[in-house]
Amino acid sequence: MTTDAPTPNPSQPSPPTERENPLVLIVGAGVAGLFLAILLEQAGIPYQVFERAKEVKPLAVMSLNAGVFPVIEQLHLYEELLKVSLRSGGGFKIYKSDLSLIYNLKTDIQHVVGYNHVVFARPEFYDLLLSRVPTEKIQFNKKLTSMEQHDNSAIIHCADGTSYKGDIVVGADGAYSGVRQAMYKSLAEEGKLPSSDAVQLNKGFICMVGTTRPLDPARYPGIDDTIANCNQIIGDNKYCWSAFSVPGNRICWNVILQLATVEESVDDKFKNAEWGGDSSDPMISAEIRGFLIPFGNNTLGDLIDATPQDNISKVFLEDKLFETWNHGRAVLIGDACHKLLPSAGLGAVTSIQDAVVLANSLYELKGVSISDISTALAEYKAERYIRVKAQYEASKMDARLIYGQSFMERVLRTMVFNWLPESVKLKGSVKGLDFRPQASFLPQVPVRGTAPVLPQKPSLRYQAEQAKLKGEEQAPAAEFVTV
């Protein structure tokens, strides 16, 4: 299945069926790629996942909100998620470096939106998603090197010499997406790539992040609470840092350096890396060890010492909203088309919403012609772009509030936290949560909470299929083809 074979004739038509489902090649096994795979599994759409790494080891704290909980309920993942999470109803506390409180942002909004935010260590959620993808449908150590598009197929080529043919290629492979690079190369050669898409990602911050081993509640009071302790500390210089309690008496922590305050060349001082695997910088560790944290009489250095070395990573916090998300049979989701700062906790939310909207579009496909697919992918982008743009701007504003070290950012922080009415702050905390896309091919979860929720267009295909007699055999899914 993974051996080399001749490249197929792209003009060879697929055999006709009553209704052709596309064969989807998902490049990237992060949150976006795995969530899409789970949705396609439920929709009966054939797919295969290809991940460039030998294994994925996500780090850091992660949060989700009401914008994705309905679809997580649909997939029967919600109760499992709660088992590895803490709800964040205790608030999001923002401190000065001496731990004097600046503001406690209320996060107990269940009565309004029907759910509370939850906080958890990213690996547990990743493992939950991975457990729902059949092992035979995901391959690791498959780094994409190039991609071809033809009238009747799309082909990806991997570094190990293997090639795979399908109908659609989904780039879920992160901020430095190989699918996006291949797609943009073709567009640039055709003179169709917007100039803004040729610009590199914005590097505004660098972050060191880790998750401790289980800690002693007697030494770290508050880590065994049933509600998450979420703390952000804004330093007096170029640094800010955070500490979040997660299940298992552990703390997810990070320290962020605002690069605008650093005189040295960014590329000379730091090496870029994706989340995971990159070791901490000894110089940075020495600088930050004395920073106070709101868990007893402890410091960030204590958390670093309590964190296994392979649980520490150093990355740039980058941001960019790309204009081009699809071309022909290729499409991008998640960080591959919109890299958000983690300040608003929207990175995973937007990735999951991408997967839902794309899965719904693929489910409605009438066929696998280039025309059918191009139309469906364009509709996906049209539905998502305007909402992602709003979330992108929100993440940038939140970064200024909780990371920013400039004089104007400090003034902005004072104005927002001290002068805005609480009603305005509450309105801001639920903004965007009216969009809660669900899988159109699964039974719908009822609306929860008192806040209005945007209606979802029903699936005519799903309604027709539900009208059929129960027990009617479904057509077998198309086989995955190795070329």
Buried (B, 14 or more C-beta within 10 A) or exposed (E): EEEEEEEBEBEEEBEEEEEBBBBBBBBBBBBBBBBBBBBBBBBBBBBBBBBBBEEBBBBBBBBBBBBBBBBBBBBEBBEBBBEBBBBBBBBBBBBEBEEEEBBBBBBBBBEBBBBBBBBBBBBBBBEBBBEBBEEEBBBEEBBBBBBBBBEBBBBBBBEEEBBBBBBBBBBBBBBBBBBBBBBBEBBEEEEEBEEEBEEEBBBBBBBBBBBBEEBEBEEBBBBBEEBBBBBBBBBEEBBBBBBBBBBBBBBBBBBBBBBEEEEEEEEEBBEBEBBBBBEBBEEBBEBBBEBBBBBBEBBBBBBBEBBEEEBBBBBBBBBBBBEBBBBBBBBBBBBBBBBBBBBBBBBBBBBBBBBBBBBBBBBBBEBBBBEBBBBBBBBBBEBBBEBBEBBBEBBBBBBBBBBBBEEEBEEBBEEBBEEEEEEEBBEBBBEBBEBBBBBBBBEBBEBBBEBEBEEBEEBEBBEEEEEEEEEEEEEEEBEBBBB
